[in-house]
Amino acid sequence: MLNNFYILLLLIFFLYIAVFTIYFCVIVAASMIKFKRKNKSEIKREYKNIIVIIYSHNNEKTIVNLLEQLNKQDYPKGNYQTHIILDNCSDESSNKLEFIGGAKLWRLTDDAPLGRDKAISWLLENLMSFKKVDAYVFLNANRIIKQDFLSSVNEALQENDVIVGSTEIFLEDADYYEKVWSSVNEYNSNIMKLGRSRLGLPVAIDSDITVLKHEVLEKVQCIDFKNANSELKYSFLLTSVNYPPKFIPEVKTYVSSNDYELRRPDFSFKMKLFYRCLNFKSLLNPKFAEFLFSLFKPNPIVLVAMIVLIGTYSFNYYFLFDFPWAVFLAVVLAIAFGLSVYKSQLYIKPLIYLASCPFYTLSDTLCEMTFLKKIFKRKKKNKSNETEKISIPIQVTNGRNVFPCTLDLISEGGFKKAIFRYKNKTQETNQCYMRMCDAVKNISDILEQHGFRMKICQACAYFSPKIDGTNNMVKGYCNQKAVENPDCIESPETLLWSTCQYFIPQEVNNVIDISDYIKNR
């Protein structure tokens, strides 16, 4: 029995290695073979109206130079604006930037720094009302750019909606660890990301250099730049709504190794993300499905260990795929890796640094999976109550009668779901969502299919969402007073599950329709 289990495990390993070998060879081939692209003359060229957003917290050393570089772009001055958020800066950033000019400065002076994610979301809330904006460029304050940076962004925007730029790290008094990740960054950019780009496959967002079209932000109504985990989750959100992030190497920034901050998603988070996103609907989207399964990219040390295990067993005992198959896969992988190293132009020292990376990543993964770590996480979960649940009383109507019901909103491990309850009947969302607003919308759609409507703000014509620094999008504005009284300056905030006497169905979506609806109600 134990021997059969061991053989089954080796068979799974073999199939996994075979699939990965094909996948890796395709990526490497795509990075080496230049696909035919449209000539610049064939692309309808127009200058996009671009807003550059930079978040800064005591980045005096680099932000001043970056603003000067933005002011010298070979791009029409009337087609781009620079907005810099100074989040509780205690250095001389504000004075120096004001002296240089050419940017709108937003000074945040609360007791503590607001943080990049919330600060950018707050600024976007002010900028989204701008009518003639085509795209937003998000830059880290530590970046260096060339004179043609915005021109490269503009060219990439002609055919792409979400752009992830490249980062080139130049070593400056770097230690061994920084040299390792500089080599990994160069290899990934020249091979993995470039290959995926040429195959039209999505990549993870890098909030240090990302471009989003205005229509994308109107669709998703949020950004999520808190950390590497949230950036990865946000990348899946964009891909799920058919805006897969595209890596464009020509959109290039530079950064010193002293200023560069390495961010990597946790292995445990990636596995949790895979589990939450794996469903029949996601598999119908080829790019989303490929992106999801790419989370299982193996560590090279583990991959070699698998091949050795299969080779050793098949050499000594009968196996469905005998020893030559194991040798064949090992040779193919070695050739593909050799070609990728040649293409990435890594020399002896960078190659040694690159070879060190699997040991770093494997040790990090093992630390996440140790028994003590699990105990620690379990205790921490109990204290912090990672699973949160609130029950909201709501009303549901079938057009004639109104029924009192309950809506449970559940947040578990960063993912959201909702449960609708009426007496002893329940209806749960058909999957876990990345945003609470999407979970509530799913319940609303299910009820409408059965002839019922939730009388909540999210389904009301007066409601408009608010970008509030979180990707839940649970807040918004009630525009009832603004619609019925044009002199009203501000619309009060509300929550998407709130209910009031002024509820009007969402399809009644303009002032004339609302007036007619009120008269006939």
NORVENPE-V196953 format. One record per helix or strand of 3 or more residues. SS is the DSSP state (a for helix, b for strand). FROM is the first residue (numbers start at 1). TO is the last residue. If there is no record, write none. Layout:
BEGIN
[[SS;FROM;TO] [SS;FROM;TO]]
END
This chain:
BEGIN
[[a;2;32] [b;50;56] [a;60;71] [a;77;79] [b;80;87] [a;93;100] [b;104;108] [a;116;127] [b;135;140] [a;149;157] [b;162;170] [a;176;198] [b;209;213] [a;214;220] [a;228;240] [b;246;256] [a;267;277] [a;280;283] [a;286;296] [a;300;316] [a;323;344] [a;348;369] [a;371;384] [b;388;397] [b;402;412] [b;415;422] [b;425;428] [a;436;449] [a;457;459] [b;463;465] [b;475;478] [a;480;484] [b;492;495] [a;511;520]]
END
